[in-house]
Amino acid sequence: MSGFHGNSRPGGGQPPRGGGYGGGGPRAPGPGNARTAPGGRAEGGNGGNEERGCIGNLLRPPAQPVRYFSPNDPKAVEPRLLGEEAEQVARKLRTVPASQLRRFYAEVTALKRRAELADASDEEIRSALMLLRAKAAYTWQRQSRYPGELVAFFTRHAASVKTRHDFLRGFQPHFEAVMAFHKVFEEKRGAEG
């Protein structure tokens, strides 16, 4: 049996946060543990992105839900979601490795298959998107160089997808376009510039 068992560490007690037995590397800066850079700004290794925001703000649903479909044709996805908005999101996510973003996308494509083949309910789809939102928040908290857009993206869409149709014909194609643009804008770690 593996794992951490109470006082099995020399000296007893819990392993240190961020490293130790849990793995995963250093803990991401957050309230109470951010370093202060010259000029008083919080420093978080955020890959050149804006200062890390408060997780509460990132998890707050938008005032207006995303409009997935054209007002003239409720079956046609808004072209801006597949073009300029997908490009903007991909640029904001440029410091997230493609392998990490693919993990989220793989869950979305699996949900798409379930929705198409097994006729997943609207509630099941909304629940799965809320779980992706939680996973994005967890990932963002652990990786200080990831931008808040990772959480904001899933928060926006978890709040906006109401039906199977919204998911299959709106969110999923939008995320697919984000993935394609991300391949163009991704900042590779260790790459010579």
Backbone hydrogen bonds in HBPLUS format (Angstrom, degrees):
<---DONOR---> <-ACCEPTOR-->    atom                        ^
c    i                          cat <-CA-CA->   ^        H-A-AA   ^      H-
h    n   atom  resd res      DA  || num        DHA   H-A  angle D-A-AA Bond
n    s   type  num  typ     dist DA aas  dist angle  dist       angle   num
A0008-SER N   A0005-HIS O   3.05 MM   3  5.75 139.9  2.21 135.8 147.8     1
A0012-GLY N   A0009-ARG O   2.70 MM   3  4.90 159.8  1.74 133.9 135.2     2
A0023-GLY N   A0020-GLY O   3.40 MM   3  5.93 152.8  2.48 109.8 116.5     3
A0033-ASN N   A0030-GLY O   3.00 MM   3  5.45 166.9  2.02 132.3 136.2     4
A0043-GLU N   A0035-ARG O   2.74 MM   8  5.24 163.9  1.77 147.1 148.7     5
A0037-ALA N   A0041-ARG O   2.79 MM   4  5.38 169.7  1.80 169.1 166.5     6
A0040-GLY N   A0037-ALA O   2.97 MM   3  5.71 136.8  2.16 149.4 150.2     7
A0049-ASN N   A0046-ASN O   3.06 MM   3  5.44 162.4  2.09 114.5 120.1     8
A0057-ASN N   A0054-CYS O   3.04 MM   3  5.44 126.7  2.33 107.0 119.5     9
A0058-LEU N   A0054-CYS O   3.20 MM   4  6.59 153.7  2.28 148.8 156.5    10
A0059-LEU N   A0055-ILE O   2.97 MM   4  6.15 140.6  2.13 148.9 158.7    11
A0060-ARG N   A0057-ASN O   3.32 MM   3  5.22 155.3  2.38  97.0 104.2    12
A0078-GLU N   A0068-TYR O   2.74 MM  10  5.63 159.1  1.78 141.8 142.2    13
A0070-SER N   A0076-ALA O   2.96 MM   6  5.87 160.5  2.00 166.2 171.7    14
A0073-ASP N   A0070-SER O   3.20 MM   3  5.22 136.3  2.40  98.4 109.8    15
A0076-ALA N   A0073-ASP O   2.96 MM   3  5.46 155.9  2.01 119.7 127.0    16
A0081-LEU N   A0078-GLU O   3.05 MM   3  5.63 144.1  2.18 116.1 125.1    17
A0082-LEU N   A0079-PRO O   3.02 MM   3  5.38 138.1  2.20 107.1 118.5    18
A0083-GLY N   A0079-PRO O   3.08 MM   4  6.27 122.8  2.42 142.1 158.0    19
A0085-GLU N   A0080-ARG O   2.90 MM   5  5.79 157.7  1.95 156.1 161.1    20
A0087-GLU N   A0083-GLY O   2.95 MM   4  6.15 158.3  1.99 158.2 165.4    21
A0088-GLN N   A0084-GLU O   2.94 MM   4  6.13 156.8  1.99 146.7 152.5    22
A0089-VAL N   A0085-GLU O   3.03 MM   4  6.22 164.6  2.05 150.2 153.8    23
A0090-ALA N   A0086-ALA O   2.98 MM   4  6.13 163.6  2.01 147.8 152.6    24
A0091-ARG N   A0087-GLU O   2.97 MM   4  6.20 154.1  2.03 148.4 155.1    25
A0092-LYS N   A0088-GLN O   3.07 MM   4  6.35 154.7  2.14 146.6 153.1    26
A0093-LEU N   A0089-VAL O   2.95 MM   4  6.21 137.7  2.13 146.0 158.6    27
A0094-ARG N   A0091-ARG O   3.30 MM   3  5.15 162.9  2.33 104.9 106.5    28
A0096-VAL N   A0093-LEU O   2.93 MM   3  5.51 162.6  1.96 123.6 129.4    29
A0187-GLU N   A0094-ARG O   2.78 MM  93  5.45 173.1  1.78 141.2 139.9    30
A0100-GLN N   A0097-PRO O   2.99 MM   3  5.37 125.5  2.30 106.3 119.5    31
A0101-LEU N   A0097-PRO O   3.12 MM   4  6.52 162.0  2.16 155.4 160.4    32
A0102-ARG N   A0098-ALA O   2.80 MM   4  5.94 150.9  1.89 150.3 158.7    33
A0103-ARG N   A0100-GLN O   3.15 MM   3  5.32 133.4  2.38  97.6 109.7    34
A0105-TYR N   A0101-LEU O   2.97 MM   4  6.30 162.0  2.00 149.0 154.9    35
A0106-ALA N   A0102-ARG O   2.71 MM   4  5.80 150.7  1.79 146.4 153.4    36
A0107-GLU N   A0103-ARG O   3.34 MM   4  6.59 149.2  2.45 137.1 143.7    37
A0108-VAL N   A0104-PHE O   3.11 MM   4  6.50 149.7  2.21 145.6 154.4    38
A0109-THR N   A0105-TYR O   2.85 MM   4  6.17 157.4  1.90 153.9 159.8    39
A0110-ALA N   A0106-ALA O   2.96 MM   4  6.12 152.0  2.04 142.6 150.3    40
A0111-LEU N   A0107-GLU O   2.99 MM   4  6.16 153.3  2.06 140.4 147.7    41
A0112-LYS N   A0108-VAL O   2.86 MM   4  6.11 146.2  1.97 142.4 152.6    42
A0113-ARG N   A0109-THR O   2.98 MM   4  6.27 157.5  2.03 146.4 150.9    43
A0114-ARG N   A0110-ALA O   3.01 MM   4  6.33 160.8  2.05 147.4 152.6    44
A0115-ALA N   A0111-LEU O   2.83 MM   4  6.02 155.7  1.89 147.6 154.7    45
A0116-GLU N   A0112-LYS O   2.88 MM   4  6.12 151.1  1.97 149.7 157.5    46
A0117-LEU N   A0113-ARG O   2.83 MM   4  5.89 167.9  1.84 156.8 160.2    47
A0118-ALA N   A0114-ARG O   2.82 MM   4  5.11 141.8  1.96 127.8 140.4    48
A0125-ILE N   A0121-SER O   3.09 MM   4  6.39 158.0  2.14 150.6 156.1    49
A0126-ARG N   A0122-ASP O   2.91 MM   4  6.19 163.9  1.94 153.3 157.9    50
A0127-SER N   A0123-GLU O   2.89 MM   4  6.05 158.8  1.94 148.2 154.4    51
A0128-ALA N   A0124-GLU O   2.99 MM   4  6.19 158.0  2.04 144.9 150.6    52
A0129-LEU N   A0125-ILE O   3.03 MM   4  6.29 154.2  2.09 150.4 157.1    53
A0130-MET N   A0126-ARG O   2.98 MM   4  6.26 147.6  2.09 145.6 154.6    54
A0131-LEU N   A0127-SER O   3.00 MM   4  6.31 148.8  2.10 147.0 155.5    55
A0132-LEU N   A0128-ALA O   3.00 MM   4  6.33 151.5  2.09 143.2 150.8    56
A0133-ARG N   A0129-LEU O   2.98 MM   4  6.22 149.8  2.08 141.6 149.6    57
A0134-ALA N   A0130-MET O   3.05 MM   4  6.38 153.5  2.12 143.3 149.6    58
A0135-LYS N   A0131-LEU O   2.91 MM   4  6.21 157.4  1.96 151.4 157.7    59
A0136-ALA N   A0132-LEU O   2.85 MM   4  6.06 150.7  1.94 146.4 154.5    60
A0137-ALA N   A0133-ARG O   3.02 MM   4  6.31 154.3  2.09 146.2 152.9    61
A0138-TYR N   A0134-ALA O   3.00 MM   4  6.27 158.8  2.04 148.9 154.5    62
A0139-THR N   A0135-LYS O   2.92 MM   4  6.11 164.5  1.95 148.6 152.8    63
A0140-TRP N   A0136-ALA O   2.85 MM   4  6.00 162.2  1.88 150.6 155.7    64
A0141-GLN N   A0137-ALA O   2.97 MM   4  6.13 157.1  2.03 147.3 153.2    65
A0142-ARG N   A0138-TYR O   3.13 MM   4  6.38 146.9  2.24 146.0 154.4    66
A0143-GLN N   A0139-THR O   3.05 MM   4  6.16 136.5  2.24 147.3 158.5    67
A0146-TYR N   A0143-GLN O   3.10 MM   3  5.72 166.3  2.12 121.2 125.6    68
A0150-LEU N   A0147-PRO O   3.16 MM   3  6.07 164.7  2.18 123.2 125.9    69
A0151-VAL N   A0148-GLY O   3.04 MM   3  5.57 125.9  2.35 113.0 123.9    70
A0152-ALA N   A0148-GLY O   2.96 MM   4  6.20 172.8  1.97 155.5 157.8    71
A0153-PHE N   A0149-GLU O   2.79 MM   4  5.59 159.4  1.83 143.4 147.4    72
A0155-THR N   A0151-VAL O   2.90 MM   4  6.07 152.4  1.97 153.6 162.8    73
A0156-ARG N   A0152-ALA O   2.86 MM   4  5.99 166.8  1.88 152.6 155.3    74
A0157-HIS N   A0153-PHE O   3.18 MM   4  6.42 165.1  2.20 148.9 152.6    75
A0158-ALA N   A0154-PHE O   2.84 MM   4  5.78 152.8  1.92 141.4 149.4    76
A0159-ALA N   A0155-THR O   3.11 MM   4  6.17 149.3  2.21 144.3 151.5    77
A0160-SER N   A0156-ARG O   3.10 MM   4  6.19 125.4  2.41 131.0 145.5    78
A0161-VAL N   A0157-HIS O   2.94 MM   4  5.84 161.6  1.98 153.2 153.6    79
A0167-PHE N   A0163-THR O   3.11 MM   4  6.48 157.8  2.16 148.7 154.1    80
A0168-LEU N   A0164-ARG O   2.77 MM   4  6.00 176.6  1.77 166.1 165.3    81
A0169-ARG N   A0165-HIS O   2.90 MM   4  5.59 162.7  1.93 146.1 151.8    82
A0170-GLY N   A0166-ASP O   2.91 MM   4  4.92 126.9  2.20 122.1 131.8    83
A0171-PHE N   A0166-ASP O   2.89 MM   5  6.36 152.3  1.97 151.1 159.6    84
A0172-GLN N   A0167-PHE O   2.91 MM   5  5.82 170.2  1.92 159.4 162.3    85
A0174-HIS N   A0170-GLY O   3.21 MM   4  6.30 153.1  2.29 145.2 153.3    86
A0175-PHE N   A0171-PHE O   2.84 MM   4  6.11 163.4  1.87 164.7 169.0    87
A0176-GLU N   A0172-GLN O   2.95 MM   4  6.16 154.0  2.02 148.9 156.5    88
A0177-ALA N   A0173-PRO O   2.98 MM   4  6.25 151.7  2.06 144.5 151.1    89
A0178-VAL N   A0174-HIS O   2.93 MM   4  6.29 151.1  2.01 148.0 156.9    90
A0179-MET N   A0175-PHE O   2.90 MM   4  6.19 158.2  1.95 150.2 155.4    91
A0180-ALA N   A0176-GLU O   3.07 MM   4  6.37 153.0  2.14 143.8 150.8    92
A0181-PHE N   A0177-ALA O   2.97 MM   4  6.24 167.8  1.98 154.1 156.7    93
A0182-HIS N   A0178-VAL O   2.77 MM   4  5.91 149.3  1.86 149.5 159.3    94
A0183-LYS N   A0179-MET O   3.26 MM   4  6.51 144.7  2.39 141.6 148.1    95
A0184-VAL N   A0181-PHE O   2.90 MM   3  5.19 135.5  2.10 104.7 117.4    96
A0185-PHE N   A0181-PHE O   3.15 MM   4  6.52 151.2  2.23 150.3 158.4    97
A0186-GLU N   A0182-HIS O   2.81 MM   4  5.45 139.3  1.98 157.1 159.4    98
A0191-ALA N   A0188-LYS O   3.45 MM   3  5.55 163.5  2.48 115.5 116.8    99
